[in-house]
Amino acid sequence: MTYAKALAAICAALILMFELASIYLLNHRSATYARISRQYDEALKIRPASAGEPPNVLMVGNSLLLHGVQVNRLQEMTSSSMRIYPIFLEATGYYDWLYALHGLFFVEPGRRL
C-alpha cells in the first residue's frame, strides 16, 4: 500500500510540475500567445470614432486570415477611411467560430457577456 501512495504522490508532483512549466513557457516563450495578448489588449482600447474620424474596425480571423492578409499594407491602404485592429486566433475550427459568433450576435435581451 505504501508503494501505491508513493506512486500517487510522484504522479501528482509530476502533473503539478508539468502544469507550472507549461504556464511559464506559454507566458514567456510563446510568440503566438504574446501576439494574441498584444492584439487583444489593443482591441480592448477601441472606442467608437468621433465625428470626422475614420471608424475603428475589429478584424477577427483564424490562421488563414493571418497568413493571407498583409495587415500593414491593408492599414496603409485604408488609413484615411478606417482604422483596423486585427486579432488572429490560430488552431480554431468551424465549431469554435460558430459558438463564438452565435454568442456575440445572438445574445438574449438583458443577458450580458
N, C-alpha and C positions, 0 to 999 in steps of 0.2 A: 504494500500500500504506500510506503514512503517513496518508492520509485515513481509511482503514478503522480504523487504530489510534486515531486521534484521536476518531472517531465512537464506537468501543467504549469509550474512556475517558470520554467525555462521558456516554454511556448508563449506565455503571457509577456515575459520580458522581451522576447524577440518581436512580438507583434507591436508592443509599445515602441521599441527602438525603430522598427521599420516605419511606423506611423510618424514619429517625430522627424526622422530623416527625410521622409517624403515631403512633409510640410516645409522643412528648411530648404530642401532642394527646389521645390516649387516656387517658393518666395524669393530665393536668392540666385537661382541658376537658370530658370526658365525664361527664355526670350519671349515666348508666346504669352505667358502669364503676365510678364511685365508690359507687353504691348497692349493686351486687353485691359489691364488695370489702368494704364495711362489713357486709353481711349474712353474707358468708362468714366474716369474722373473728368475728362474734358466734356463728355456728353452731359454729365450732371450739372455743368455750369451753363448749359444752353438756356436762354430765356427768349421769349418772343421778341422779334425785331421791333425797334421803334419806327415811327413814321419816317420814311425816306431811307431807311437802311435795308440792305438785302435780307431776305428771310433766311433763317437758320434751318438747315436740313440735316436730320439724323439719318445716315445711310448705314443700315444694318445688313450684314450678309455673312455667308459662310466662306470657306476657303476658296471656292470658285470665284467669288467676287474679289477676294483678297489678291488672287493671282491674275485675275482678268482685267482689273481696272488699275490704271496708273493714277492714284489718288492725287499726287502732287500736280500732275498735268490737268486733271479734272478741276482741281481747285483753282489753278491759274486760268483756265478757260472760262470758269463760271464765277470768278471772284466779284464781278460787278453785278451779277444777278442773284447770287446766293452764297451762303457760307456752308460748307459741307463739314460735318463731323462724323467720321466713319467709326464703326465698330465691326470687327470681323471675328466671328466665332468659328473656329475650326472644329472638326470632328463632331459636327451636328448632322442630323438626318431629318428625314421628312417629318416624323412624328414630333421631334423637338420643336420644329418650326410651327407645326400645326397647333400644338397646345400653347406655345408661347404667343402666337398671333391671335389665337382664339381668346386667350386671357386678356390680351391687350385691347382688342377691338370689340369684343362681345361681353363686356362686363355688365352685370345686372345693376340697375339703378340703386344707388345707396351703398354698393359694395366698393370697398377701397382695395387697391392692390397693395 
